[in-house]
Amino acid sequence: MKGFREMARIGAVIFDLDGVLTDTAELHYQAWKRLADEEGIPFSRELNERMRGLSRRDSLLVLLNGREVSEEQIHELMERKNAYYRELLKGLTPAHILPGILPLLQALQERGIRIAVASASRNARTVVERLGLEAWIDVIVDGNMVERPKPAPDLFLEAARRLGIPPSECVVVEDAAAGIAAARAAGMRCIGIGPPERVGAADLVLSDFSNISWSELEEQLIQLSTSIE
């Protein structure tokens, strides 16, 4: 019979992007706000928070709040918002990487743990490049590569498939309730970044990675393995 530590092996860490590696929430807010203002739709930071972790289409539906539009209009509105967001991304630099991320990526790479980014954002690769993180990331999976967005597990399962790591050996890092639900549906352990009221369903909840090492995280995650295995 395999030992407990072997059964609890961590072969990969799969990171969400927005709110985990960098905080682009403000950029999304500004892009959605510009679109909402142009369309005469009320928009607030509270509404923007409800969009966290959702696909662009689902976010637009939250914004529209039942307002009837054609499929053609939906695509036009999504593309316009994306154009505003991509314009704002030009100001993104490695200085916008969140605290503790670079030491964590270094520790994972030194231990031979595979690293992926799995994000609903179709701009995921652009963001990774703007942050200068390409050398750390083995696989990038975005919303173009799967049929179902979070909370379906497709993004994380596709990342595991591309990494060649079983889902039970993957750990997801998420900042949204929809992403945590997706990680659980994929059979993966999950670290939630943010307030408990938003990410409390994760196995571990942290404000960020600035005051904890990978060794400490690994030990805690191993102890949680019986809930997954």
NUZA-470558 format. One record per residue (C-alpha): residue number from 1; residue in three letters; chain; x negated, y negated, z. Coordinates in nm, 4 decimals. Example, Ala and Ser with C-alpha at 12.3 -4.5 7.8 and 13.67 -1.06 7.14 Angstrom:
! residues 2
<r><resi>1</resi><resn>ALA</resn><chain>A</chain><east>-1.2300</east><north>0.4500</north><up>0.7800</up></r>
<r><resi>2</resi><resn>SER</resn><chain>A</chain><east>-1.3670</east><north>0.1060</north><up>0.7140</up></r>
***
This chain:
! residues 229
<r><resi>1</resi><resn>MET</resn><chain>A</chain><east>0.0000</east><north>0.0000</north><up>0.0000</up></r>
<r><resi>2</resi><resn>LYS</resn><chain>A</chain><east>-0.1307</east><north>-0.3475</north><up>-0.0840</up></r>
<r><resi>3</resi><resn>GLY</resn><chain>A</chain><east>-0.2412</east><north>-0.5676</north><up>0.2023</up></r>
<r><resi>4</resi><resn>PHE</resn><chain>A</chain><east>-0.0240</east><north>-0.8635</north><up>0.3002</up></r>
<r><resi>5</resi><resn>ARG</resn><chain>A</chain><east>-0.2774</east><north>-1.1196</north><up>0.1795</up></r>
<r><resi>6</resi><resn>GLU</resn><chain>A</chain><east>-0.3153</east><north>-0.9440</north><up>-0.1569</up></r>
<r><resi>7</resi><resn>MET</resn><chain>A</chain><east>0.0639</east><north>-0.9310</north><up>-0.2006</up></r>
<r><resi>8</resi><resn>ALA</resn><chain>A</chain><east>0.0767</east><north>-1.3020</north><up>-0.1217</up></r>
<r><resi>9</resi><resn>ARG</resn><chain>A</chain><east>-0.1878</east><north>-1.3906</north><up>-0.3812</up></r>
<r><resi>10</resi><resn>ILE</resn><chain>A</chain><east>-0.1602</east><north>-1.7342</north><up>-0.5399</up></r>
<r><resi>11</resi><resn>GLY</resn><chain>A</chain><east>-0.2709</east><north>-1.7246</north><up>-0.9019</up></r>
<r><resi>12</resi><resn>ALA</resn><chain>A</chain><east>-0.1351</east><north>-2.0557</north><up>-1.0258</up></r>
<r><resi>13</resi><resn>VAL</resn><chain>A</chain><east>0.0001</east><north>-2.3903</north><up>-0.9148</up></r>
<r><resi>14</resi><resn>ILE</resn><chain>A</chain><east>0.2576</east><north>-2.5553</north><up>-1.1398</up></r>
<r><resi>15</resi><resn>PHE</resn><chain>A</chain><east>0.2975</east><north>-2.9293</north><up>-1.0925</up></r>
<r><resi>16</resi><resn>ASP</resn><chain>A</chain><east>0.5922</east><north>-3.1432</north><up>-1.1845</up></r>
<r><resi>17</resi><resn>LEU</resn><chain>A</chain><east>0.4639</east><north>-3.4728</north><up>-1.3230</up></r>
<r><resi>18</resi><resn>ASP</resn><chain>A</chain><east>0.6679</east><north>-3.7784</north><up>-1.2284</up></r>
<r><resi>19</resi><resn>GLY</resn><chain>A</chain><east>0.6472</east><north>-3.8367</north><up>-0.8539</up></r>
<r><resi>20</resi><resn>VAL</resn><chain>A</chain><east>0.3900</east><north>-3.5594</north><up>-0.8036</up></r>
<r><resi>21</resi><resn>LEU</resn><chain>A</chain><east>0.0761</east><north>-3.6378</north><up>-1.0050</up></r>
<r><resi>22</resi><resn>THR</resn><chain>A</chain><east>0.1695</east><north>-4.0012</north><up>-1.0596</up></r>
<r><resi>23</resi><resn>ASP</resn><chain>A</chain><east>0.4635</east><north>-4.2202</north><up>-0.9713</up></r>
<r><resi>24</resi><resn>THR</resn><chain>A</chain><east>0.6284</east><north>-4.3174</north><up>-1.2962</up></r>
<r><resi>25</resi><resn>ALA</resn><chain>A</chain><east>0.9683</east><north>-4.3536</north><up>-1.1299</up></r>
<r><resi>26</resi><resn>GLU</resn><chain>A</chain><east>0.9331</east><north>-4.7325</north><up>-1.1440</up></r>
<r><resi>27</resi><resn>LEU</resn><chain>A</chain><east>0.8612</east><north>-4.7169</north><up>-1.5173</up></r>
<r><resi>28</resi><resn>HIS</resn><chain>A</chain><east>1.1678</east><north>-4.4993</north><up>-1.5729</up></r>
<r><resi>29</resi><resn>TYR</resn><chain>A</chain><east>1.3727</east><north>-4.7433</north><up>-1.3672</up></r>
<r><resi>30</resi><resn>GLN</resn><chain>A</chain><east>1.2558</east><north>-5.0399</north><up>-1.5735</up></r>
<r><resi>31</resi><resn>ALA</resn><chain>A</chain><east>1.3291</east><north>-4.8588</north><up>-1.9015</up></r>
<r><resi>32</resi><resn>TRP</resn><chain>A</chain><east>1.6754</east><north>-4.7449</north><up>-1.7931</up></r>
<r><resi>33</resi><resn>LYS</resn><chain>A</chain><east>1.7509</east><north>-5.0905</north><up>-1.6488</up></r>
<r><resi>34</resi><resn>ARG</resn><chain>A</chain><east>1.6630</east><north>-5.2580</north><up>-1.9771</up></r>
<r><resi>35</resi><resn>LEU</resn><chain>A</chain><east>1.8885</east><north>-5.0170</north><up>-2.1650</up></r>
<r><resi>36</resi><resn>ALA</resn><chain>A</chain><east>2.1712</east><north>-5.0578</north><up>-1.9136</up></r>
<r><resi>37</resi><resn>ASP</resn><chain>A</chain><east>2.1503</east><north>-5.4370</north><up>-1.9288</up></r>
<r><resi>38</resi><resn>GLU</resn><chain>A</chain><east>2.1654</east><north>-5.4291</north><up>-2.3082</up></r>
<r><resi>39</resi><resn>GLU</resn><chain>A</chain><east>2.4729</east><north>-5.2053</north><up>-2.2945</up></r>
<r><resi>40</resi><resn>GLY</resn><chain>A</chain><east>2.6447</east><north>-5.3972</north><up>-2.0141</up></r>
<r><resi>41</resi><resn>ILE</resn><chain>A</chain><east>2.6337</east><north>-5.0982</north><up>-1.7778</up></r>
<r><resi>42</resi><resn>PRO</resn><chain>A</chain><east>2.5765</east><north>-5.1517</north><up>-1.4032</up></r>
<r><resi>43</resi><resn>PHE</resn><chain>A</chain><east>2.2499</east><north>-4.9893</north><up>-1.2908</up></r>
<r><resi>44</resi><resn>SER</resn><chain>A</chain><east>2.0770</east><north>-4.9707</north><up>-0.9535</up></r>
<r><resi>45</resi><resn>ARG</resn><chain>A</chain><east>1.7785</east><north>-4.8053</north><up>-0.7885</up></r>
<r><resi>46</resi><resn>GLU</resn><chain>A</chain><east>2.0194</east><north>-4.5702</north><up>-0.6126</up></r>
<r><resi>47</resi><resn>LEU</resn><chain>A</chain><east>2.1516</east><north>-4.4546</north><up>-0.9493</up></r>
<r><resi>48</resi><resn>ASN</resn><chain>A</chain><east>1.7960</east><north>-4.4192</north><up>-1.0761</up></r>
<r><resi>49</resi><resn>GLU</resn><chain>A</chain><east>1.7198</east><north>-4.1939</north><up>-0.7776</up></r>
<r><resi>50</resi><resn>ARG</resn><chain>A</chain><east>2.0043</east><north>-3.9634</north><up>-0.8835</up></r>
<r><resi>51</resi><resn>MET</resn><chain>A</chain><east>1.8249</east><north>-3.9138</north><up>-1.2140</up></r>
<r><resi>52</resi><resn>ARG</resn><chain>A</chain><east>1.5094</east><north>-3.7805</north><up>-1.0494</up></r>
<r><resi>53</resi><resn>GLY</resn><chain>A</chain><east>1.4139</east><north>-3.4457</north><up>-1.2009</up></r>
<r><resi>54</resi><resn>LEU</resn><chain>A</chain><east>1.6868</east><north>-3.4529</north><up>-1.4659</up></r>
<r><resi>55</resi><resn>SER</resn><chain>A</chain><east>1.6377</east><north>-3.4341</north><up>-1.8409</up></r>
<r><resi>56</resi><resn>ARG</resn><chain>A</chain><east>1.6680</east><north>-3.7515</north><up>-2.0465</up></r>
<r><resi>57</resi><resn>ARG</resn><chain>A</chain><east>2.0095</east><north>-3.6457</north><up>-2.1735</up></r>
<r><resi>58</resi><resn>ASP</resn><chain>A</chain><east>2.1426</east><north>-3.5611</north><up>-1.8267</up></r>
<r><resi>59</resi><resn>SER</resn><chain>A</chain><east>2.0003</east><north>-3.8888</north><up>-1.6952</up></r>
<r><resi>60</resi><resn>LEU</resn><chain>A</chain><east>2.1833</east><north>-4.0774</north><up>-1.9692</up></r>
<r><resi>61</resi><resn>LEU</resn><chain>A</chain><east>2.5080</east><north>-3.9043</north><up>-1.8756</up></r>
<r><resi>62</resi><resn>VAL</resn><chain>A</chain><east>2.4584</east><north>-4.0186</north><up>-1.5158</up></r>
<r><resi>63</resi><resn>LEU</resn><chain>A</chain><east>2.4070</east><north>-4.3734</north><up>-1.6448</up></r>
<r><resi>64</resi><resn>LEU</resn><chain>A</chain><east>2.7146</east><north>-4.3601</north><up>-1.8688</up></r>
<r><resi>65</resi><resn>ASN</resn><chain>A</chain><east>2.9292</east><north>-4.2330</north><up>-1.5788</up></r>
<r><resi>66</resi><resn>GLY</resn><chain>A</chain><east>3.2051</east><north>-4.0971</north><up>-1.8023</up></r>
<r><resi>67</resi><resn>ARG</resn><chain>A</chain><east>3.1853</east><north>-4.3688</north><up>-2.0677</up></r>
<r><resi>68</resi><resn>GLU</resn><chain>A</chain><east>3.2789</east><north>-4.2100</north><up>-2.3994</up></r>
<r><resi>69</resi><resn>VAL</resn><chain>A</chain><east>3.0131</east><north>-4.2236</north><up>-2.6708</up></r>
<r><resi>70</resi><resn>SER</resn><chain>A</chain><east>2.9488</east><north>-4.0214</north><up>-2.9832</up></r>
<r><resi>71</resi><resn>GLU</resn><chain>A</chain><east>2.6680</east><north>-3.7691</north><up>-3.0178</up></r>
<r><resi>72</resi><resn>GLU</resn><chain>A</chain><east>2.4974</east><north>-4.0084</north><up>-3.2561</up></r>
<r><resi>73</resi><resn>GLN</resn><chain>A</chain><east>2.5144</east><north>-4.2850</north><up>-2.9949</up></r>
<r><resi>74</resi><resn>ILE</resn><chain>A</chain><east>2.3737</east><north>-4.0514</north><up>-2.7298</up></r>
<r><resi>75</resi><resn>HIS</resn><chain>A</chain><east>2.0680</east><north>-3.9831</north><up>-2.9447</up></r>
<r><resi>76</resi><resn>GLU</resn><chain>A</chain><east>2.0233</east><north>-4.3517</north><up>-3.0248</up></r>
<r><resi>77</resi><resn>LEU</resn><chain>A</chain><east>2.0443</east><north>-4.4506</north><up>-2.6572</up></r>
<r><resi>78</resi><resn>MET</resn><chain>A</chain><east>1.7977</east><north>-4.1793</north><up>-2.5557</up></r>
<r><resi>79</resi><resn>GLU</resn><chain>A</chain><east>1.5505</east><north>-4.2836</north><up>-2.8224</up></r>
<r><resi>80</resi><resn>ARG</resn><chain>A</chain><east>1.5792</east><north>-4.6493</north><up>-2.7280</up></r>
<r><resi>81</resi><resn>LYS</resn><chain>A</chain><east>1.5150</east><north>-4.5736</north><up>-2.3604</up></r>
<r><resi>82</resi><resn>ASN</resn><chain>A</chain><east>1.2197</east><north>-4.3539</north><up>-2.4549</up></r>
<r><resi>83</resi><resn>ALA</resn><chain>A</chain><east>1.0717</east><north>-4.6333</north><up>-2.6677</up></r>
<r><resi>84</resi><resn>TYR</resn><chain>A</chain><east>1.0910</east><north>-4.8708</north><up>-2.3709</up></r>
<r><resi>85</resi><resn>TYR</resn><chain>A</chain><east>0.9325</east><north>-4.6096</north><up>-2.1436</up></r>
<r><resi>86</resi><resn>ARG</resn><chain>A</chain><east>0.6485</east><north>-4.5327</north><up>-2.3855</up></r>
<r><resi>87</resi><resn>GLU</resn><chain>A</chain><east>0.5777</east><north>-4.9041</north><up>-2.4109</up></r>
<r><resi>88</resi><resn>LEU</resn><chain>A</chain><east>0.5422</east><north>-4.9193</north><up>-2.0328</up></r>
<r><resi>89</resi><resn>LEU</resn><chain>A</chain><east>0.3180</east><north>-4.6098</north><up>-2.0327</up></r>
<r><resi>90</resi><resn>LYS</resn><chain>A</chain><east>0.0473</east><north>-4.8081</north><up>-2.2112</up></r>
<r><resi>91</resi><resn>GLY</resn><chain>A</chain><east>-0.0378</east><north>-4.9630</north><up>-1.8750</up></r>
<r><resi>92</resi><resn>LEU</resn><chain>A</chain><east>-0.0873</east><north>-4.6254</north><up>-1.7051</up></r>
<r><resi>93</resi><resn>THR</resn><chain>A</chain><east>-0.4489</east><north>-4.5447</north><up>-1.6034</up></r>
<r><resi>94</resi><resn>PRO</resn><chain>A</chain><east>-0.6349</east><north>-4.2957</north><up>-1.3802</up></r>
<r><resi>95</resi><resn>ALA</resn><chain>A</chain><east>-0.5885</east><north>-4.5492</north><up>-1.0993</up></r>
<r><resi>96</resi><resn>HIS</resn><chain>A</chain><east>-0.2227</east><north>-4.4427</north><up>-1.0921</up></r>
<r><resi>97</resi><resn>ILE</resn><chain>A</chain><east>-0.2996</east><north>-4.0826</north><up>-0.9868</up></r>
<r><resi>98</resi><resn>LEU</resn><chain>A</chain><east>-0.1344</east><north>-4.0239</north><up>-0.6500</up></r>
<r><resi>99</resi><resn>PRO</resn><chain>A</chain><east>-0.3375</east><north>-3.9777</north><up>-0.3265</up></r>
<r><resi>100</resi><resn>GLY</resn><chain>A</chain><east>-0.4992</east><north>-3.6382</north><up>-0.2711</up></r>
<r><resi>101</resi><resn>ILE</resn><chain>A</chain><east>-0.4313</east><north>-3.5063</north><up>-0.6203</up></r>
<r><resi>102</resi><resn>LEU</resn><chain>A</chain><east>-0.7877</east><north>-3.5064</north><up>-0.7562</up></r>
<r><resi>103</resi><resn>PRO</resn><chain>A</chain><east>-0.9370</east><north>-3.3222</north><up>-0.4537</up></r>
<r><resi>104</resi><resn>LEU</resn><chain>A</chain><east>-0.6527</east><north>-3.0703</north><up>-0.4767</up></r>
<r><resi>105</resi><resn>LEU</resn><chain>A</chain><east>-0.7103</east><north>-3.0080</north><up>-0.8479</up></r>
<r><resi>106</resi><resn>GLN</resn><chain>A</chain><east>-1.0833</east><north>-2.9684</north><up>-0.7840</up></r>
<r><resi>107</resi><resn>ALA</resn><chain>A</chain><east>-1.0221</east><north>-2.7160</north><up>-0.5055</up></r>
<r><resi>108</resi><resn>LEU</resn><chain>A</chain><east>-0.7838</east><north>-2.5140</north><up>-0.7225</up></r>
<r><resi>109</resi><resn>GLN</resn><chain>A</chain><east>-1.0246</east><north>-2.5086</north><up>-1.0138</up></r>
<r><resi>110</resi><resn>GLU</resn><chain>A</chain><east>-1.3168</east><north>-2.4035</north><up>-0.7914</up></r>
<r><resi>111</resi><resn>ARG</resn><chain>A</chain><east>-1.1121</east><north>-2.1078</north><up>-0.6645</up></r>
<r><resi>112</resi><resn>GLY</resn><chain>A</chain><east>-1.0112</east><north>-1.9967</north><up>-1.0130</up></r>
<r><resi>113</resi><resn>ILE</resn><chain>A</chain><east>-0.6450</east><north>-2.0825</north><up>-0.9582</up></r>
<r><resi>114</resi><resn>ARG</resn><chain>A</chain><east>-0.4732</east><north>-2.1710</north><up>-1.2832</up></r>
<r><resi>115</resi><resn>ILE</resn><chain>A</chain><east>-0.3070</east><north>-2.5134</north><up>-1.3132</up></r>
<r><resi>116</resi><resn>ALA</resn><chain>A</chain><east>-0.0039</east><north>-2.6156</north><up>-1.5167</up></r>
<r><resi>117</resi><resn>VAL</resn><chain>A</chain><east>0.2182</east><north>-2.9193</north><up>-1.5568</up></r>
<r><resi>118</resi><resn>ALA</resn><chain>A</chain><east>0.5866</east><north>-2.8418</north><up>-1.6162</up></r>
<r><resi>119</resi><resn>SER</resn><chain>A</chain><east>0.7974</east><north>-3.1512</north><up>-1.6649</up></r>
<r><resi>120</resi><resn>ALA</resn><chain>A</chain><east>1.1352</east><north>-3.2310</north><up>-1.8149</up></r>
<r><resi>121</resi><resn>SER</resn><chain>A</chain><east>0.9672</east><north>-3.5360</north><up>-1.9683</up></r>
<r><resi>122</resi><resn>ARG</resn><chain>A</chain><east>0.8916</east><north>-3.5028</north><up>-2.3364</up></r>
<r><resi>123</resi><resn>ASN</resn><chain>A</chain><east>0.6130</east><north>-3.7535</north><up>-2.2731</up></r>
<r><resi>124</resi><resn>ALA</resn><chain>A</chain><east>0.4293</east><north>-3.5212</north><up>-2.0335</up></r>
<r><resi>125</resi><resn>ARG</resn><chain>A</chain><east>0.1198</east><north>-3.4777</north><up>-2.2505</up></r>
<r><resi>126</resi><resn>THR</resn><chain>A</chain><east>0.0929</east><north>-3.8524</north><up>-2.3086</up></r>
<r><resi>127</resi><resn>VAL</resn><chain>A</chain><east>0.1108</east><north>-3.9183</north><up>-1.9342</up></r>
<r><resi>128</resi><resn>VAL</resn><chain>A</chain><east>-0.1525</east><north>-3.6518</north><up>-1.8570</up></r>
<r><resi>129</resi><resn>GLU</resn><chain>A</chain><east>-0.3823</east><north>-3.8061</north><up>-2.1179</up></r>
<r><resi>130</resi><resn>ARG</resn><chain>A</chain><east>-0.3283</east><north>-4.1611</north><up>-1.9879</up></r>
<r><resi>131</resi><resn>LEU</resn><chain>A</chain><east>-0.4205</east><north>-4.0381</north><up>-1.6389</up></r>
<r><resi>132</resi><resn>GLY</resn><chain>A</chain><east>-0.7332</east><north>-3.8652</north><up>-1.7693</up></r>
<r><resi>133</resi><resn>LEU</resn><chain>A</chain><east>-0.6305</east><north>-3.5277</north><up>-1.6231</up></r>
<r><resi>134</resi><resn>GLU</resn><chain>A</chain><east>-0.6626</east><north>-3.3103</north><up>-1.9355</up></r>
<r><resi>135</resi><resn>ALA</resn><chain>A</chain><east>-0.9771</east><north>-3.1347</north><up>-1.8099</up></r>
<r><resi>136</resi><resn>TRP</resn><chain>A</chain><east>-0.7947</east><north>-3.0091</north><up>-1.5003</up></r>
<r><resi>137</resi><resn>ILE</resn><chain>A</chain><east>-0.4780</east><north>-2.8780</north><up>-1.6653</up></r>
<r><resi>138</resi><resn>ASP</resn><chain>A</chain><east>-0.4675</east><north>-2.5361</north><up>-1.8336</up></r>
<r><resi>139</resi><resn>VAL</resn><chain>A</chain><east>-0.1114</east><north>-2.5562</north><up>-1.9658</up></r>
<r><resi>140</resi><resn>ILE</resn><chain>A</chain><east>0.1443</east><north>-2.8331</north><up>-2.0234</up></r>
<r><resi>141</resi><resn>VAL</resn><chain>A</chain><east>0.5111</east><north>-2.7397</north><up>-2.0677</up></r>
<r><resi>142</resi><resn>ASP</resn><chain>A</chain><east>0.7651</east><north>-3.0119</north><up>-2.1428</up></r>
<r><resi>143</resi><resn>GLY</resn><chain>A</chain><east>1.1317</east><north>-3.0468</north><up>-2.2225</up></r>
<r><resi>144</resi><resn>ASN</resn><chain>A</chain><east>1.0719</east><north>-2.9767</north><up>-2.5923</up></r>
<r><resi>145</resi><resn>MET</resn><chain>A</chain><east>0.9625</east><north>-2.6200</north><up>-2.5201</up></r>
<r><resi>146</resi><resn>VAL</resn><chain>A</chain><east>1.2676</east><north>-2.4746</north><up>-2.3448</up></r>
<r><resi>147</resi><resn>GLU</resn><chain>A</chain><east>1.6421</east><north>-2.4713</north><up>-2.4025</up></r>
<r><resi>148</resi><resn>ARG</resn><chain>A</chain><east>1.7652</east><north>-2.5330</north><up>-2.0490</up></r>
<r><resi>149</resi><resn>PRO</resn><chain>A</chain><east>1.6410</east><north>-2.8147</north><up>-1.8242</up></r>
<r><resi>150</resi><resn>LYS</resn><chain>A</chain><east>1.6043</east><north>-2.7995</north><up>-1.4470</up></r>
<r><resi>151</resi><resn>PRO</resn><chain>A</chain><east>1.7712</east><north>-2.6727</north><up>-1.2287</up></r>
<r><resi>152</resi><resn>ALA</resn><chain>A</chain><east>1.7425</east><north>-2.3765</north><up>-1.4676</up></r>
<r><resi>153</resi><resn>PRO</resn><chain>A</chain><east>1.4080</east><north>-2.1976</north><up>-1.4144</up></r>
<r><resi>154</resi><resn>ASP</resn><chain>A</chain><east>1.3051</east><north>-2.2055</north><up>-1.7817</up></r>
<r><resi>155</resi><resn>LEU</resn><chain>A</chain><east>1.0286</east><north>-2.4691</north><up>-1.7566</up></r>
<r><resi>156</resi><resn>PHE</resn><chain>A</chain><east>0.8511</east><north>-2.2909</north><up>-1.4730</up></r>
<r><resi>157</resi><resn>LEU</resn><chain>A</chain><east>0.8943</east><north>-1.9447</north><up>-1.6216</up></r>
<r><resi>158</resi><resn>GLU</resn><chain>A</chain><east>0.7524</east><north>-2.0694</north><up>-1.9518</up></r>
<r><resi>159</resi><resn>ALA</resn><chain>A</chain><east>0.4544</east><north>-2.2201</north><up>-1.7683</up></r>
<r><resi>160</resi><resn>ALA</resn><chain>A</chain><east>0.3916</east><north>-1.8889</north><up>-1.5883</up></r>
<r><resi>161</resi><resn>ARG</resn><chain>A</chain><east>0.4167</east><north>-1.7009</north><up>-1.9191</up></r>
<r><resi>162</resi><resn>ARG</resn><chain>A</chain><east>0.1660</east><north>-1.9313</north><up>-2.0882</up></r>
<r><resi>163</resi><resn>LEU</resn><chain>A</chain><east>-0.0692</east><north>-1.9070</north><up>-1.7897</up></r>
<r><resi>164</resi><resn>GLY</resn><chain>A</chain><east>-0.0410</east><north>-1.5286</north><up>-1.7830</up></r>
<r><resi>165</resi><resn>ILE</resn><chain>A</chain><east>0.0478</east><north>-1.5303</north><up>-1.4121</up></r>
<r><resi>166</resi><resn>PRO</resn><chain>A</chain><east>0.3494</east><north>-1.3469</north><up>-1.2604</up></r>
<r><resi>167</resi><resn>PRO</resn><chain>A</chain><east>0.6141</east><north>-1.5840</north><up>-1.1187</up></r>
<r><resi>168</resi><resn>SER</resn><chain>A</chain><east>0.5692</east><north>-1.4347</north><up>-0.7707</up></r>
<r><resi>169</resi><resn>GLU</resn><chain>A</chain><east>0.2072</east><north>-1.5575</north><up>-0.7753</up></r>
<r><resi>170</resi><resn>CYS</resn><chain>A</chain><east>0.2998</east><north>-1.9133</north><up>-0.8776</up></r>
<r><resi>171</resi><resn>VAL</resn><chain>A</chain><east>0.3500</east><north>-2.2123</north><up>-0.6496</up></r>
<r><resi>172</resi><resn>VAL</resn><chain>A</chain><east>0.5513</east><north>-2.5093</north><up>-0.7751</up></r>
<r><resi>173</resi><resn>VAL</resn><chain>A</chain><east>0.4965</east><north>-2.8678</north><up>-0.6579</up></r>
<r><resi>174</resi><resn>GLU</resn><chain>A</chain><east>0.8127</east><north>-3.0766</north><up>-0.6986</up></r>
<r><resi>175</resi><resn>ASP</resn><chain>A</chain><east>0.9644</east><north>-3.4038</north><up>-0.5831</up></r>
<r><resi>176</resi><resn>ALA</resn><chain>A</chain><east>1.3249</east><north>-3.3466</north><up>-0.6929</up></r>
<r><resi>177</resi><resn>ALA</resn><chain>A</chain><east>1.6062</east><north>-3.1268</north><up>-0.5678</up></r>
<r><resi>178</resi><resn>ALA</resn><chain>A</chain><east>1.6736</east><north>-2.9998</north><up>-0.9208</up></r>
<r><resi>179</resi><resn>GLY</resn><chain>A</chain><east>1.3100</east><north>-2.8928</north><up>-0.9560</up></r>
<r><resi>180</resi><resn>ILE</resn><chain>A</chain><east>1.3095</east><north>-2.7122</north><up>-0.6234</up></r>
<r><resi>181</resi><resn>ALA</resn><chain>A</chain><east>1.6251</east><north>-2.5263</north><up>-0.7255</up></r>
<r><resi>182</resi><resn>ALA</resn><chain>A</chain><east>1.4508</east><north>-2.4327</north><up>-1.0521</up></r>
<r><resi>183</resi><resn>ALA</resn><chain>A</chain><east>1.1437</east><north>-2.3040</north><up>-0.8673</up></r>
<r><resi>184</resi><resn>ARG</resn><chain>A</chain><east>1.3576</east><north>-2.0887</north><up>-0.6403</up></r>
<r><resi>185</resi><resn>ALA</resn><chain>A</chain><east>1.5515</east><north>-1.9546</north><up>-0.9387</up></r>
<r><resi>186</resi><resn>ALA</resn><chain>A</chain><east>1.2162</east><north>-1.8620</north><up>-1.0968</up></r>
<r><resi>187</resi><resn>GLY</resn><chain>A</chain><east>1.1144</east><north>-1.6662</north><up>-0.7835</up></r>
<r><resi>188</resi><resn>MET</resn><chain>A</chain><east>0.8296</east><north>-1.9019</north><up>-0.6998</up></r>
<r><resi>189</resi><resn>ARG</resn><chain>A</chain><east>0.7154</east><north>-2.0598</north><up>-0.3762</up></r>
<r><resi>190</resi><resn>CYS</resn><chain>A</chain><east>0.7618</east><north>-2.4350</north><up>-0.3680</up></r>
<r><resi>191</resi><resn>ILE</resn><chain>A</chain><east>0.6025</east><north>-2.7420</north><up>-0.2094</up></r>
<r><resi>192</resi><resn>GLY</resn><chain>A</chain><east>0.8328</east><north>-3.0428</north><up>-0.1896</up></r>
<r><resi>193</resi><resn>ILE</resn><chain>A</chain><east>0.6853</east><north>-3.3925</north><up>-0.2085</up></r>
<r><resi>194</resi><resn>GLY</resn><chain>A</chain><east>0.9107</east><north>-3.6562</north><up>-0.0556</up></r>
<r><resi>195</resi><resn>PRO</resn><chain>A</chain><east>1.1698</east><north>-3.7031</north><up>0.2173</up></r>
<r><resi>196</resi><resn>PRO</resn><chain>A</chain><east>1.3368</east><north>-3.3923</north><up>0.3666</up></r>
<r><resi>197</resi><resn>GLU</resn><chain>A</chain><east>1.6805</east><north>-3.5155</north><up>0.2633</up></r>
<r><resi>198</resi><resn>ARG</resn><chain>A</chain><east>1.5669</east><north>-3.4803</north><up>-0.0975</up></r>
<r><resi>199</resi><resn>VAL</resn><chain>A</chain><east>1.3201</east><north>-3.1898</north><up>-0.0920</up></r>
<r><resi>200</resi><resn>GLY</resn><chain>A</chain><east>1.4142</east><north>-3.0088</north><up>0.2282</up></r>
<r><resi>201</resi><resn>ALA</resn><chain>A</chain><east>1.5012</east><north>-2.6894</north><up>0.0395</up></r>
<r><resi>202</resi><resn>ALA</resn><chain>A</chain><east>1.1308</east><north>-2.6393</north><up>-0.0457</up></r>
<r><resi>203</resi><resn>ASP</resn><chain>A</chain><east>0.9160</east><north>-2.3909</north><up>0.1476</up></r>
<r><resi>204</resi><resn>LEU</resn><chain>A</chain><east>0.6840</east><north>-2.6713</north><up>0.2586</up></r>
<r><resi>205</resi><resn>VAL</resn><chain>A</chain><east>0.7610</east><north>-3.0435</north><up>0.2709</up></r>
<r><resi>206</resi><resn>LEU</resn><chain>A</chain><east>0.4867</east><north>-3.3083</north><up>0.2494</up></r>
<r><resi>207</resi><resn>SER</resn><chain>A</chain><east>0.4828</east><north>-3.6831</north><up>0.2010</up></r>
<r><resi>208</resi><resn>ASP</resn><chain>A</chain><east>0.1738</east><north>-3.6449</north><up>-0.0220</up></r>
<r><resi>209</resi><resn>PHE</resn><chain>A</chain><east>-0.1557</east><north>-3.4528</north><up>-0.0398</up></r>
<r><resi>210</resi><resn>SER</resn><chain>A</chain><east>-0.3775</east><north>-3.7141</north><up>0.1223</up></r>
<r><resi>211</resi><resn>ASN</resn><chain>A</chain><east>-0.4163</east><north>-3.5465</north><up>0.4627</up></r>
<r><resi>212</resi><resn>ILE</resn><chain>A</chain><east>-0.4150</east><north>-3.1753</north><up>0.3874</up></r>
<r><resi>213</resi><resn>SER</resn><chain>A</chain><east>-0.6612</east><north>-2.9408</north><up>0.2172</up></r>
<r><resi>214</resi><resn>TRP</resn><chain>A</chain><east>-0.5841</east><north>-2.6582</north><up>-0.0227</up></r>
<r><resi>215</resi><resn>SER</resn><chain>A</chain><east>-0.7112</east><north>-2.4070</north><up>0.2353</up></r>
<r><resi>216</resi><resn>GLU</resn><chain>A</chain><east>-0.4513</east><north>-2.5285</north><up>0.4837</up></r>
<r><resi>217</resi><resn>LEU</resn><chain>A</chain><east>-0.1770</east><north>-2.5208</north><up>0.2233</up></r>
<r><resi>218</resi><resn>GLU</resn><chain>A</chain><east>-0.2755</east><north>-2.1745</north><up>0.1052</up></r>
<r><resi>219</resi><resn>GLU</resn><chain>A</chain><east>-0.2617</east><north>-2.0347</north><up>0.4569</up></r>
<r><resi>220</resi><resn>GLN</resn><chain>A</chain><east>0.0874</east><north>-2.1730</north><up>0.5114</up></r>
<r><resi>221</resi><resn>LEU</resn><chain>A</chain><east>0.2088</east><north>-2.0471</north><up>0.1742</up></r>
<r><resi>222</resi><resn>ILE</resn><chain>A</chain><east>0.0741</east><north>-1.6990</north><up>0.2392</up></r>
<r><resi>223</resi><resn>GLN</resn><chain>A</chain><east>0.2786</east><north>-1.6852</north><up>0.5588</up></r>
<r><resi>224</resi><resn>LEU</resn><chain>A</chain><east>0.5881</east><north>-1.7637</north><up>0.3533</up></r>
<r><resi>225</resi><resn>SER</resn><chain>A</chain><east>0.5310</east><north>-1.4862</north><up>0.1010</up></r>
<r><resi>226</resi><resn>THR</resn><chain>A</chain><east>0.7720</east><north>-1.2428</north><up>0.2604</up></r>
<r><resi>227</resi><resn>SER</resn><chain>A</chain><east>1.0596</east><north>-1.4714</north><up>0.1618</up></r>
<r><resi>228</resi><resn>ILE</resn><chain>A</chain><east>0.9632</east><north>-1.4311</north><up>-0.2030</up></r>
<r><resi>229</resi><resn>GLU</resn><chain>A</chain><east>0.8218</east><north>-1.0786</north><up>-0.2310</up></r>
***
